[in-house]
Amino acid sequence: MRAFVRVTLTVLAFTVAALALPVTLGAVTLSASFENRYKQRTDGSAPRPAHRPHDPAKPTAVVVVGNEGAVVSDALAPYEVLAAAGAFNVYTVAPEARPVTLTGGLDLIPDLGFADLDRLLSSAAPDVVVVPALPDLGEPTTRPVTDWLKRQSARGSLLMSVCNGSGVLATAGLLDGRKATAHWIRIGGFDDEFPAVDWVRGTRYVDDGNIVTTAGILSGIDGALHLTERFAGTEAARKTAAAVGWTHYSPGSSPPMEQNSFEAADTVVGFNTAFRWDKPMLGVLLTNGIRELELAAVFDTYGQSLAVETTAVGLDGAPIRSRHGLTFAPRGTPSTAGLDRLIVPGADAAASRAADRYSPVYLHTEPGFPFDAVLEDLVRTTDTATTRWTARTLEYPTGHLALDGDAWPWTVTLRPFGLAVLGLLAAFGIRALYRRRGPGPVSRTTR
C-alpha cells in the first residue's frame, strides 16, 4: 500500500511539473490577449469632434458606445451604411463625450454625449439607436447606457442591436417576450441567461417591430440596410449596399444563413490566445477621409484572429476625420510605436502612397469589400485555420476568396508541449539531485 501511494504521488508530481509552465504562461498570454483589445489610452487626449450640420428634415440615427468602448465593426459598419445612405443625420453618442477605445485599440471620440444629443434634438428621442456589443456587459458600468436605452425606447426610438448588443438590450429588459438573435458563440449562453427572450438562430437579423436584432458582427450591415429600407425604401438600400461594396444584400427579408457552431479546427484560437506570446505588433495608419469600414476591417479582422496586436498611428500623431465625419485619435507615429509592420488601410491612402517612406503594406489596392484584402493578408501571414476562424467569427461569407496558406500554426501548437518537456526535465533534475544527496544525516537520538 505504501508503495502504491509513493507511485501515485510521484505520478502526480510529474503531472503537475508537466502542466505548470504551459498553464502559467498560457494563462498570462490569454489574459493579455483580451485585455489588449480594449486597453484604454492614458494620456487624456480628448480633441473635440468637428461640428457637423444637422438637417431637421431627416431622421436621426445614433450609434451608442459605452464608456468602456465597443466592438469596432459593430459600431462602424452600421455607421457607414446609414451615413452612406444619405437619408439620416448620423452620430456616435456615449454617456460622456470623451475618447473610448474600440476593439483592436482604435480610439474614437464620440460626436455627442447623451446631454449633447438632448440639446441637439430639443429633448426629442432619436429615430434610430444602434447598440453594438459592449465589453462590460452585465457590469455596473453599463448602467448609464441601459437606463438611457430604456428611456429612448419609451419615447419611440427604433432600437437595433448588433451582435451581442442584444445582450445589452436583454439586460435592460427590452427583449422580454420578443424574438431576437445574437452572435453564434454567445446565443446559447443568452438562452440560459435571458429565458424570457425567444432566441432565433440561422438568420442575419430579426425584425420585431420597434426592435431589430442582428447576428454576429458583419450581420450589422444587413440590419442597417434593412433600416434604410424601412426609412428610405428598397432602392435607397440597394444603392447603399453597392456604395459600401456589400454584395449580400437581400431586399425585404433577412438573407439565409447557416448557423455556425464550434468545430475541431476552432481550437486554433486557444493556441493563438494562450501561446502566441510573441505576437507581431501592427501599426495601423489613420488617414483623413478613410472609410469607416476600411478601419473596421483592419482592427476587427486582425483583432478577432487573436494572432497579432494592432495599434493606431498617424503620420503626425494628430486626430483624423473619417469619410463620414468621425474623429479618431492615433496613439503615436510610425517611428515611435515600435512596430513589426506598418499597415495602411484605405483605397485613397493606397492611391496617394501616403506612407511610402516607412515601407508599409497598402491593403486596399484593389476594388472589393474592405474585409477581403485584410483576410487575404491574414492568411498569408498566419495560417488557414486562424483565418477561417476569424471569418466565421465575423459572420462573413468567404466563398469568393482563396484563403489558402499554411494549414495550421504548427510552431505555436508545439510550444505547450515543449514547455511540458521543460517542466518534466526540471522535475527529473530535482529528483536526481535529491537522490544523490540522500535523505540527509540521521540524528544520534534516532539511531
N, C-alpha and C positions, 0 to 999 in steps of 0.2 A: 504493500500500500504506500509506504514511504517513497519507494522508487517511482511509483506512478505519479505521485504528487510532484516529485522532483522533475520528472519529464514534462509534466503538464506546465509547471511554472517556467521551465526552460523554453518550451514552445511559445508560451505566452510572451515571454520576454523578447524573444527574437521577432515575434509578430509585431510587437509594439515598436521595436527598433526599425523594422522594415517600413512601418507606416509613418513614423514620426516626422521624417523630413518631407515626404510628399504632402502629407496632410497639413503640416505647419506652413510650408512655403506656398502650397496651393491656396490655403485659406487667406493668406496675406495678399496674394495676387488677385484672388477672386474679389476680395473686398475693395481693393484699389480699382479694379476694372469698372465696378458700378459707381463708386464714389466719383470717379473722374468724369462720368457722363454729365453730372450736374454741378461740378465744382464751381462755386460762386467766386466771382472776382473780388479782390480785397482792396483795390486801390481807390474805391469810392468814386470812380469816374462815372458821371451821370449827365452827359450832354442832353439838352432838351431837343426833342424832335422838331423839325421844321414845321411851321404852320401849313396846313392844307385847307383849301376852300371846302366848305360844306354846302351841298346842294339840298335845300329843304324839300325839293320836289322828288328826291329819290329816297327809297327806303334805306335805312341804316343797318349795316351788318357789322358786328364786332366779334373779334376772336379774343376770348378771355384767357389770360395766363395767370397763374398764381404767383405769389411772392417767391416761391421756390423754383419757378421755371415750368417747363412743359416739354413734351416730346416734339422735336423740331419739325418733323413733317406733319404731325397732327395740327400744328399751328400754321405753318407757312403754306402748305399745299392748298387748303381751303381758302386761305387769304388770297393767294394769287388767282385762283379760279374766280372768286367773287369780284376781285378788283378788275380782272381782265374782261369780265362780262360787261363792265361799264354801266351796270344797272343799279349799283349800290354806292352809298358812301361806306367805305370800309376802313375800320380802325382796329388796332390792337389795344386792349384795355387790361388793367390789372388793379388790384386793390390800391396800390400806390404807383405813381409814375416814376419808378426807379429801375435800373438795369436788372433784368432777370436772365438767368442762364438756361438756354435750351440745350437739349441733349447734344453731346459732342463738344460742348464748350463754346457755343455761339451766343454772344451777349446781345440781347435785344433790349432796346429802350422803348417801352410801350408808348404809344401815342398819347394815351389818356389814363388817368386814374379814374376810379369809379365816380368820384365827386366831379372831376372834369367833364365826364360824359354827361352827368346830370345837368350841368350848366349848359353844355353844348346843345342838348336836346330839350332844354327848358323843362327838365324833370320828366319828360316823356320816356317810355321804355324803347330800347332799340327794337327794330323789327325782327332781327335775327341775331342770335347769340350762338357762336360756335365754341364748343367746350372740348379742348384736347385732353389727352391723358396727363395727369399731374403726378410728379414723383412722390408727393406726400399724401397720397390718397388715404383717407381714414384718419389722418393725423389732425390735431387741433389747428395746425397752420392752414388747413383748407377751409376753416370755418368762414372767413370773410368771403370766400368765393361761393360756398354753398348757400350761405344766407342771401347773398346778392342774387344768385340764380333763382332762389325761391321767390324773391320779390319781382324779378323780371318776368318769370312765368305767370305770376298772379296778375301782372299788369298787361299781359297779352303777347309777350315776345315768343317767337318760334325758336325753340332750342334745338341745336344739332350737336350731338356728341360725336367725337371721332375716336375710334379705337377704344381704349379703356377709359376715355372720358365718360363713357356710360356708367362707370363706377362712381364718378363724381356725382352724376345725376341721381344714381341709386342711393348714394349716401345722403343726399338731400331729400330723399323720399319722393322724388318726382317721377320715378318709373313704376311705383307700386300699381299693380293691376294692369300694366301695359305690356305690350310686346317690345322687345329691344334686342340688340345684338352687341357684340364686343369682339375683341381680338381672340383668335382661336386658342391662344395659350392661356388666357385668363377666364374664358367664358365658363369653364367647368367650375372654377372656384367661385365665380359670381352666382352660379346656380345655388350653391350652398349658403353663400353669404347674404344673398338677397332673394329669398324664396318667394317673395310677393311679386317678383318680376317674371314674365313669361319670356325666357331667353330663347332666341331663334338662331339656328345655325344654318350655314350654307347659303348665305346671302350677303351682298356687299352693303346693303342698308335696309333698314326697316322704317317705314313711314307710318307713324301712329298719330296722325293729326298735327297737333302743335308741338310734337317732339319727334325728331328724326334721329336715329342712332345708326352708326356705321360700324363695320367690322374693322379689321386691322389697318392701321396706318394709312396706306395709299387708297383704301376704300373711302377715305375722306374726300377724295376728288370726285368720286361718284356721288357722294352725298351733296357736295357743293354744286355740282351740275344739276342735281335734282332740285335743289333750292332755286337755282337760276331758272329752271323750267317753271317752277311754281310762281315766281315773281315776274319773269320776263318772257316766258314762252319757250317752246321747244327749239325754235330756230335760233334764238339767242344762245341757248345752251349748246346747240350743235356748233355754232361758230366759236364759242368759248373753248369747247373741247379741242377744236382744231388749232386755236391760237396757242393753247398750252401744250399741244402735242400728245394729248390723251386719246389713243385710238380705240379705247374700250367703252366708249360712251354707248349707253343703251337707252334710247328715248322712252320715257313714260314708265319704265319699270327698272327694278334692280337687275343688273346683269347676273346671269347664273354663275355660281362659284362653288367649286368642290371644297368641302370643309376640310381644312388641314388638321392633322393630328401628328403627334410625335412619331418620328421614325428612328431606326437604329443609327442612321448617319448623323442625326442631330446631336449625338454625343460629342461631336466635334466642338460644340460650343463650350462644353465642360473643359476640354483641353485648352481651348483658347482663353477662357477666363482664368483658369487656375494655373496654367503652366507656361503661358507666353509672358514671362516676366521681363522680356527684352523687346516689348512691342515697339515698332518704329514710331517716331513722332512725326506726323504730317502737319505741316503748316498749310492752312487754307487761306489763300489771299482774298481779302474782301476788296471789291472794286465797285465804284459808283455805277449805278444802272444795272447791276446784276439782277437776274430774275430770282424771285424768292424760291422757286422750285429748283433752280440751279444750286442755290445754297443748301436747301434741304437735302438734295440728292447726295451731296458730299458728306455732310455731317451725319446724316442718318444711315447711309449705306455703310460707311466705314465704322460708324458707332455701333450699329446692330451686329456687325461681324464680330465685335469684341476681339479683333485680331490686331488692331492698330489704335493709336491715340491721335486725336486731332486737336489743333489749337488755331484760333483765328488770328491772322496777322494782316497788317496793312502796309502799303509802301511807305507811308509816313506816320503810321500809328493813329491817324485821325479817324473819327467815325465816318461811315459811308451811308449813302442813301440807296436803297434798292429800286428796282424798276417801278414799283408801285408805291414808293414813298416811305418804306420802313427804315428805321435808323438802327444800325448795328455798330458796335464798338470793338475793334480788334484789341488783342492783349499784348501786342508788340509788333516788331517789324521782322522781315525775313532774316535780317542779320543779327537779331538779338534773341531769337527764340530757341536756338539750339536744335535745329530741325534735321531729320534724316531725309526728308523730301519736301519740296515746295509744290503744292497742288494749286493750280489756278483754274477755278471753275468759271463758266460763263462764256457764251459764244462771242460776246463783244470783246471780252478781255483776250480771248484767243486771237481774234481778228486783228487787234491792235498790238499784239505781242507785248502786253503790259509789263511783263517782268522778265524780259529776256536776260537781263544782266545776272539773274540768280539761277539760270539754267533750270527752269521749272518744268513741270508736266502740265501742259494745257489739255484739259479734259474734253471740253465741248467744241471740238474742231469739226464735227460732222453733224448734219441735221438729225433730229430724233428726240425722243423724250429724255430729259436730263439724267434720269437714273440709269439709262442704258450704258453710257460711257463709263460711269463710276463702277457698275457691276463688272464691266469688261476689264477695267483696271484692277479691280479687286481679285478677279480670278487669275490674272497674270502675276500678281504679286503675292498671293497666298495660295489658295487651292480651290478645287471644285466643291468639296464638301462645305467649306466655310461660305462660299459664295451662294450655293443653293440654299443653305440655311438662312442666309441674310435675305434672299429674295422671298422666301416663304414667310419670314418674319415681317417683311414689308407688305405682304399680301400683294405682290407684284407678279403678273404673268410674264414668264421669260421664254416662251416657246419660240420667239423670233430671234433670240440671242444664242450665239455659240459660246456657251460658258464652259470651255474646255481648258483645263490646266492640269497641274499636279492633282492626283485623285484625293490625296489626304495629307495633312501636316505630320508626316512621319517623325520628323525630328522632335517636334513638340510632344508627340504621343510617347516617345521613348523617355522623355525626361522624368516622369514619375517613377518609371522602372529603374532608371539609373540612380535616382535618389534612394529608392528602396535598397538597391545593392549597396550603396554607400553606408546606409544605416546598418545593414547586416554585417558589412565588413568591420564597422566600428564596434558592433556588439561582439563579434568574434574576437577582435583585438583585445577588448576589455576582458573577455572571459579568459583568453590565453594568458594575459598579464596576471590576472588573479591566480590562475593555476600555478604559474611559475613562482609567484611569491608565497604560495601556500596559504593556509588559513590563519597564519600568524603564530607567535610564540604561545606556548601553553604555560599557564601560571604554575608556580610551585604548589600552591594550595590545591589546584586541580589534580596534579599528579599525586 
